[in-house]
């Protein structure tokens, strides 16, 4: 194989999307219908991703983690399709696939999309493990 073809192939592969979000991520804030919201104080929201699913927990010091959401996801190109399968609170999006544009920069995951209700969402999650 010619050296320039190897360089081209390596360059293309270095810019492909990851196959998974596997790891633990902490909510770092978001923008909802143009209104900025910070991460909550006094507790943290974590998502533990496997290769195809996630579980979300409320983490509060001195208290057992509480699972508040589970779901499945898939990545294709710059799109993350997220389907919530369980929510401890009343939810209008359970079992409805939602498409988000996602980006990974360093250890920050950004999910940007529109919910079925019309709400525009941009969330930031920081990898902690």
FILUMBA-845834 format. One record per residue: x, y, z of N, C-alpha, C, O in turn; residue in three letters. Coordinates in steps of 0.1 Angstrom, whole numbers, padded with zeros to 4 digits, always signed. Layout:
// FILUMBA-845834
XYZXYZXYZXYZALA/...
END
This chain:
// FILUMBA-845834
+0008-0012+0000+0000+0000+0000+0009+0012+0000+0019+0013+0007UNK/+0005+0022-0008+0013+0035-0009+0012+0043+0004+0001+0042+0011UNK/+0023+0049+0008+0023+0057+0021+0011+0067+0022+0005+0069+0033UNK/+0008+0074+0011-0003+0084+0012-0017+0077+0014-0026+0083+0020UNK/-0018+0065+0009-0031+0058+0011-0032+0054+0026-0043+0054+0032UNK/-0021+0050+0032-0021+0046+0046-0025+0058+0054-0033+0057+0063UNK/-0019+0070+0051-0022+0082+0059-0036+0086+0057-0043+0090+0067UNK/-0042+0085+0045-0056+0088+0043-0065+0079+0051-0074+0084+0057UNK/-0062+0066+0051-0070+0056+0058-0069+0059+0073-0080+0059+0080UNK/-0058+0062+0078-0056+0065+0092-0063+0078+0096-0070+0079+0107UNK/-0063+0088+0087-0069+0101+0090-0084+0099+0090-0091+0104+0099UNK/-0090+0091+0081-0104+0088+0081-0109+0081+0093-0119+0085+0099UNK/-0101+0071+0098-0105+0063+0109-0104+0072+0122-0111+0069+0132UNK/-0095+0081+0123-0093+0089+0135-0104+0099+0137-0106+0104+0148UNK/-0113+0101+0127-0124+0111+0128-0137+0104+0129-0148+0111+0128UNK/-0138+0091+0130-0150+0084+0130-0156+0084+0144-0149+0087+0154UNK/-0169+0083+0145-0176+0083+0158-0172+0072+0167-0170+0061+0162UNK/-0173+0073+0180-0171+0062+0188-0182+0052+0187-0193+0056+0184UNK/-0180+0040+0190-0191+0030+0189-0200+0030+0201-0211+0025+0201UNK/-0195+0036+0212-0202+0035+0225-0199+0047+0234-0189+0054+0232UNK/-0208+0049+0243-0206+0060+0254-0202+0053+0267-0202+0059+0277UNK/-0198+0041+0266-0195+0033+0278-0187+0040+0289-0177+0046+0286UNK/-0192+0040+0301-0185+0047+0312-0196+0054+0321-0208+0053+0318UNK/-0191+0062+0330-0200+0069+0339-0199+0084+0336-0187+0089+0336UNK/-0210+0091+0335-0210+0105+0331-0218+0112+0342-0228+0107+0347UNK/-0214+0124+0345-0221+0133+0355-0227+0145+0347-0221+0151+0339UNK/-0240+0148+0351-0247+0159+0345-0240+0172+0349-0237+0175+0361UNK/-0236+0181+0339-0229+0193+0342-0237+0206+0339-0232+0217+0339UNK/-0250+0204+0335-0258+0215+0332-0264+0214+0318-0261+0205+0311UNK/-0272+0224+0315-0279+0223+0302-0286+0236+0298-0286+0246+0306UNK/-0291+0236+0286-0299+0247+0281-0313+0242+0277-0313+0232+0268UNK/-0324+0247+0282-0337+0242+0279-0345+0253+0274-0348+0263+0281UNK/-0349+0252+0261-0357+0263+0254-0350+0276+0256-0356+0286+0259UNK/-0337+0276+0255-0329+0288+0256-0325+0293+0270-0318+0303+0271UNK/-0330+0286+0280-0327+0290+0294-0317+0281+0300-0318+0268+0300UNK/-0306+0287+0304-0294+0279+0309-0298+0274+0324-0303+0282+0332UNK/-0294+0262+0326-0296+0256+0340-0282+0250+0344-0276+0243+0336UNK/-0278+0252+0356-0266+0246+0362-0269+0232+0367-0281+0228+0368UNK/-0258+0225+0369-0260+0212+0376-0266+0214+0390-0263+0225+0395UNK/-0273+0205+0395-0279+0207+0408-0269+0208+0419-0258+0202+0418UNK/-0272+0215+0430-0263+0216+0441-0268+0206+0452-0280+0204+0454UNK/-0258+0200+0459-0262+0191+0470-0263+0176+0465-0263+0167+0474UNK/-0264+0174+0453-0265+0160+0447-0260+0160+0433-0259+0171+0427UNK/-0257+0148+0428-0253+0147+0414-0262+0138+0406-0268+0129+0412UNK/-0262+0139+0393-0269+0130+0384-0259+0123+0376-0251+0129+0369UNK/-0259+0110+0377-0250+0101+0369-0257+0093+0360-0268+0088+0362UNK/-0251+0090+0348-0255+0080+0339-0244+0070+0337-0233+0074+0334UNK/-0247+0057+0339-0238+0047+0337-0242+0040+0324-0252+0033+0323UNK/-0233+0042+0313-0236+0037+0300-0229+0023+0298-0217+0022+0302UNK/-0236+0014+0292-0229+0002+0287-0228+0004+0272-0228+0016+0268UNK/-0226-0006+0264-0224-0004+0250-0237-0001+0243-0237+0004+0232UNK/-0249-0004+0249-0262-0001+0243-0273+0004+0252-0283+0007+0247UNK/-0270+0005+0265-0280+0010+0274-0274+0019+0285-0262+0020+0286UNK/-0283+0024+0293-0278+0032+0304-0287+0031+0316-0299+0028+0314UNK/-0282+0035+0328-0290+0036+0340-0286+0050+0346-0274+0053+0346UNK/-0296+0057+0350-0293+0070+0356-0297+0070+0371-0307+0065+0375UNK/-0288+0077+0379-0289+0077+0393-0288+0091+0399-0281+0099+0393UNK/-0295+0093+0410-0293+0105+0418-0283+0100+0429-0285+0091+0436UNK/-0272+0108+0430-0261+0105+0439-0261+0116+0450-0258+0128+0447UNK/-0263+0112+0462-0263+0122+0473-0254+0116+0484-0256+0104+0488UNK/-0245+0124+0490-0236+0119+0500-0244+0113+0512-0253+0120+0517UNK/-0240+0102+0516-0246+0095+0528-0259+0088+0525-0265+0083+0534UNK/-0263+0088+0512-0276+0082+0508-0273+0071+0497-0265+0074+0488UNK/-0280+0060+0498-0279+0050+0487-0283+0056+0474-0293+0063+0473UNK/-0275+0054+0463-0279+0059+0450-0293+0055+0446-0297+0043+0448UNK/-0301+0064+0440-0314+0061+0436-0315+0061+0421-0312+0071+0414UNK/-0319+0050+0415-0321+0049+0401-0334+0056+0397-0345+0054+0402UNK/-0332+0066+0388-0344+0074+0383-0348+0071+0369-0359+0076+0364UNK/-0339+0065+0361-0342+0063+0347-0333+0052+0341-0322+0050+0346UNK/-0338+0045+0331-0330+0036+0324-0334+0038+0309-0345+0043+0306UNK/-0326+0033+0300-0329+0034+0286-0319+0027+0277-0309+0021+0282UNK/-0321+0028+0264-0313+0022+0254-0308+0033+0245-0315+0043+0244UNK/-0297+0031+0238-0292+0041+0229-0284+0035+0218-0280+0024+0219UNK/-0283+0042+0207-0275+0038+0196-0269+0050+0190-0275+0061+0190UNK/-0257+0049+0185-0249+0060+0178-0247+0056+0164-0244+0045+0160UNK/-0250+0066+0155-0247+0065+0141-0244+0079+0136-0251+0088+0136UNK/-0231+0080+0131-0226+0093+0127-0226+0102+0138-0220+0100+0149UNK/-0233+0114+0137-0233+0124+0147-0246+0123+0155-0250+0133+0162UNK/-0254+0112+0154-0267+0111+0160-0267+0100+0171-0262+0089+0169UNK/-0273+0104+0182-0276+0094+0193-0291+0093+0194-0298+0103+0196UNK/-0296+0081+0192-0310+0078+0194-0311+0072+0208-0306+0061+0211UNK/-0319+0079+0216-0321+0075+0231-0335+0072+0233-0344+0079+0229UNK/-0337+0060+0239-0351+0056+0242-0352+0053+0257-0346+0043+0262UNK/-0358+0061+0264-0361+0059+0279-0370+0047+0280-0381+0047+0274UNK/-0366+0038+0289-0375+0026+0291-0381+0026+0304-0391+0018+0307UNK/-0376+0034+0314-0381+0035+0327-0378+0048+0332-0367+0054+0330UNK/-0388+0054+0340-0385+0067+0347-0393+0067+0360-0405+0063+0360UNK/-0387+0070+0371-0393+0070+0384-0403+0081+0385-0412+0081+0394UNK/-0403+0091+0377-0412+0102+0377-0422+0101+0365-0418+0094+0355UNK/-0433+0107+0366-0442+0107+0354-0434+0112+0342-0428+0123+0343UNK/-0435+0105+0330-0428+0109+0319-0436+0107+0306-0444+0098+0305UNK/-0435+0117+0297-0442+0116+0284-0433+0110+0273-0438+0109+0262UNK/-0421+0107+0276-0412+0102+0266-0407+0087+0267-0399+0082+0260UNK/-0413+0080+0277-0410+0066+0279-0414+0058+0266-0425+0059+0261UNK/-0404+0050+0262-0405+0042+0250-0406+0050+0237-0411+0044+0227UNK/-0403+0062+0237-0403+0071+0224-0388+0074+0221-0382+0080+0228UNK/-0384+0069+0209-0370+0072+0205-0368+0087+0203-0376+0093+0196UNK/-0358+0093+0208-0355+0107+0206-0341+0108+0200-0331+0102+0205UNK/-0340+0116+0189-0327+0118+0182-0321+0130+0187-0327+0141+0188UNK/-0308+0128+0191-0300+0140+0195-0288+0140+0186-0282+0130+0182UNK/-0283+0152+0183-0270+0154+0178-0260+0153+0190-0263+0160+0200UNK/-0250+0145+0188-0241+0144+0200-0227+0148+0195-0223+0146+0184UNK/-0219+0153+0205-0205+0156+0203-0197+0152+0215-0203+0152+0226UNK/-0185+0147+0213-0176+0144+0224-0164+0153+0222-0157+0152+0212UNK/-0161+0161+0232-0149+0169+0232-0142+0167+0245-0148+0170+0256UNK/-0130+0162+0244-0123+0158+0256-0131+0149+0264-0134+0138+0259UNK/-0135+0152+0276-0144+0144+0285-0158+0149+0286-0164+0146+0296UNK/-0163+0157+0276-0176+0162+0277-0185+0157+0266-0181+0158+0254UNK/-0196+0152+0270-0206+0147+0260-0217+0158+0259-0222+0162+0270UNK/-0220+0162+0247-0231+0172+0245-0242+0165+0237-0240+0159+0227UNK/-0254+0166+0243-0266+0160+0236-0275+0172+0233-0279+0180+0241UNK/-0279+0173+0220-0287+0185+0215-0298+0180+0207-0296+0173+0197UNK/-0310+0183+0210-0322+0179+0203-0335+0185+0207-0335+0195+0215UNK/-0346+0180+0201-0359+0186+0204-0367+0174+0209-0369+0164+0202UNK/-0373+0176+0221-0382+0165+0226-0396+0166+0219-0399+0175+0212UNK/-0403+0155+0220-0416+0154+0213-0426+0166+0217-0435+0169+0210UNK/-0424+0171+0229-0432+0183+0234-0428+0196+0227-0435+0206+0228UNK/-0417+0196+0219-0412+0208+0213-0401+0215+0221-0395+0224+0215UNK/-0398+0210+0233-0387+0216+0241-0374+0213+0234-0370+0202+0231UNK/-0366+0224+0232-0352+0223+0227-0343+0220+0239-0343+0228+0249UNK/-0335+0210+0238-0326+0206+0249-0312+0205+0244-0309+0201+0233UNK/-0303+0210+0253-0288+0209+0251-0282+0205+0264-0282+0214+0273UNK/-0278+0193+0266-0273+0189+0279-0258+0186+0278-0253+0181+0268UNK/-0251+0188+0289-0237+0186+0290-0234+0175+0301-0239+0177+0312UNK/-0227+0165+0298-0223+0154+0307-0208+0153+0307-0202+0153+0296UNK/-0202+0151+0318-0187+0150+0320-0184+0136+0324-0190+0131+0333UNK/-0174+0130+0317-0170+0116+0320-0163+0116+0333-0153+0124+0335UNK/-0167+0108+0342-0160+0106+0355-0153+0093+0357-0144+0091+0365UNK/-0157+0083+0349-0151+0070+0348-0152+0064+0335-0148+0052+0332UNK/
END
